[in-house]
């Protein structure tokens, strides 16, 4: 990174710090200042050099704000035979200060002509003046040098003609292919611009702050259709069997939300209560799988319009299943694109978890039409405002529209998952600086999505649902068609009070659910912003240590660190300067009431109104913190679970299991104590609680299995099959029951067959044989399909047959199940064949390679194979996915994060050092190294305890 970049990042940080923390009205931030023309002429030598050798007049990664776009008129003509496109655009811009150049983003586009017209030129139809185009690929920027100075407060029109190849990967304007049932390969052209790839499709001001309207025209062959953000206005017939579609002008929006597709897909349509036409598109052979997504979209759209009190702003909404797609989906305004498995639902092969996934992804992307599209973050450091909200709204919307899916418990797991990442020192704040395209891509991670959602859920619980919703509506209405930052959200939520809720200080707090025995929030006089900045501007998760002494509770907060013990020399330094304002909730053995208290100091004391045998903090696990009960606290809770677990709420039981095993990883609780906590599970009827306990035990089994610690794996196997035998034996091989009945069936039978439980293997083998004999026509219950395929894949004949069926299947859900089953083979040559097919990208699509490598690495027979492959083929993988992309990060963590030996740690460390020396560096490197170190430490500390506990239990 050169010095100019360092200076920019420092200036942006200072600007952010001033606006967020110190004195917003007094801080003058100047990082958007533009060098004057005279300064450029005088100091040309200090500026970067363009590709033609001339000085490039701009040296920062962020664009200047001197020129801003108002409207783009974009014409695109893709050729799906030659796999390229020609295009032109006219950008209406407003000049805010006099300048002699315009800086735009552009990547790998061949610009053939660029001209400029003033308003007067347009009025009198004068030709445009030719512009000199300079290119600086290092910053993905071009400079348009104008012959005469552009004057302030005037509008100009920039016309650019350009062309390029359709991209090979998953970014920009790229080609995607699919095979018909008849074996024909067909090509479509599709866009995916978030976060910084619109510049690969047309020269533009490719930053979220530069909102403009877009008028789009697409030329195509008659055998195709064209789709874009807005409805089609008209189609013009041209020579050579060509048609040109003109689309309505969009509302004001950021470039990353622009979208257009040329394809031959079919659709199913419906109309929402407010008159919005909703259509779901898929390739012709998969059209029958679109109906559930349409039903869900119509329900969810109605819900969001009502919840946000703002009608969906566009006249139509299209959802399109794309055959080649990097992520789960992309929220382009009015034209949402999805990976096929995130949108299509096949009743014959899609399980209940597939249905849950489709519902969640559709809910997520529809929420973005308001959060992200209508109101957009100012810069990518606050991408969590988009992604955290959309993830949180999955819970709210699906609970309202599909209550039978019982999404609450799924949301708990989502929070537990991000805690694993956030408890590492290598975590990051939710709101974090990001400047380069690679850094920006890395912001699309579990912290932005899941931690963002979890702290919003905690805030909703603190404010009350009614006030939270009112604040959200205020926020969306105030910043519609504009941009916002963290503080804008906190202001809206602070001012979301209902009449009569205000304190003398002007702030309101929820007094719902409080009791006379707790400190009421009205007395706390606590501002939302003051509290929430402690959750967004510092990384990590707090640990609340509780010690009960009679009727007094001593509280202490620390930073929770997994893999770092209190006795470690670095522990104290890693604790410094961390302090959260934690909205605590707790219940006791003597009352059902939910007590509330805000812990905003390192230590505090609470007085209980009456004597109680136990206290449980973080009621229903709504808070984003871990709790440790010192003294006899854990023993009291374990006793209660064994005597009558139903006195504790179901989510509290799940939270106790989670916290106990997390505390083991931090050296604060012994493993035998956490395992003792799970003994009550033989009486547990709440399936999510049962699954949570099972999940930790299964994790230990796989860790031992990968390390070939055979005595412990054998004893764990005996413990599983004895301890959970009653519940395993009651499972039917069907799709009957509630969502969680079906989830339990899938998990238990998968584990039983993995452990070679004879009745499970017999039944799965029988079903697989019948399926093969039927030529793949037999409908196996969807919830056990993956299990049946996995057992079948253990024979050579079964494996080969599954691979053939994989090629023939038109169900993405079934393909996923088959691919997983194929990856469980114990034969290295078969696993290597899968990887080769994934690299080739024909039978197994390239989009599935990251998940495939992850699955193979989880297989004890494939873990070294997958890791060696990544090391040896790093350059090719980088070409396919690009540094910083989600697949690349998944490949790195998926093939290494399960390692647990010092030799493996050294191997991974050396490889990462080699990559850094080559100029490739990602945050995920540090996350992986810390995770492996944590695994090593866990084994060293807990293996003897696990061994002893099992011997005493079987």
Secondary structure, 3 states (H helix, E strand, C coil): CCHHHHHHHHHHHHHHHHHHCCCCCCCCCCCCCCCCHHHHHHCHHHCCECCCCCECCCCCCCCCCCEEEEEEEEEEEEECCCCEEEEEEEEEEEECCCEEEEEEECCCCEEEEEEEEEHHHHHCCCCCEECEEEEEHHHCEEEEEEEEEECCCEEEEEEEEEEEECECCCCEEEEEEEECCCCCEEEEEEEECCCCCHHHCCCECCCCCCCEEEEEEEEEECCCEEEECCCEEEEEEECCCEEEEEECCCCCECHHHCCEEEECCEEEEEECCCCCEEEEEECHHHHHHCHHHHHHHHHHHHHHHHHHCCCCCCCEEEEEEECCCCCCEECCCCEEEEEHHHHCCCCCCCCHHHHHHHHHHHHHHHHHCCECCCEEECCHHHCHHHHHHHHHHHHHHHHHHCHHHCHHHHHHHHHHHHHHHHCCCCCCCCCCCCCCHHHHHHCCCHHHHHHHHHHHHHHHHHHCHHHHHHHHHHHHHHCCCEEECHHHHHHHHHCCCCCCCECCCCCECCCCCCCCCCCCHHHHCCCHHHHHHHHHCCCCCEEEEEEEECCEEEEEEEECCCCCCCCCCCHHHHHCCCCCCEEEEEEECCEEEEEEEEECCCEEEEECCCCCCCEEECHHHCCCEEEEECCCHHHHHHHHHHHHHHHCCHHHHHHHHHHHHHHHHCCCCCHHHHHHHHHHHHHCCCHHHHHHHHHHHHHHHHHHHHCCCHHHHHHHHHHHHHHCHHHHHCCCCCCCCCHHHHHHHHHHHHHHHHCCCHHHHHHHHHHHHHHHHCCCCCCCCHHHHHHHHHHHCCCHHHHHHHHHHHHHCCCHHHHHHHHHHHCCCCCHHHHHHHHHHHHHCCCCCHHHHHHHHHHHHHCCCCHHHHHHHHHHCHHHHHHHHCCCCHHHHHHHHHHHCCCCCHHHHHHHHHHHHHHHHCCCCCHHHHHHHHHHHHHHHHHHHHHHHHHHHHHHHC
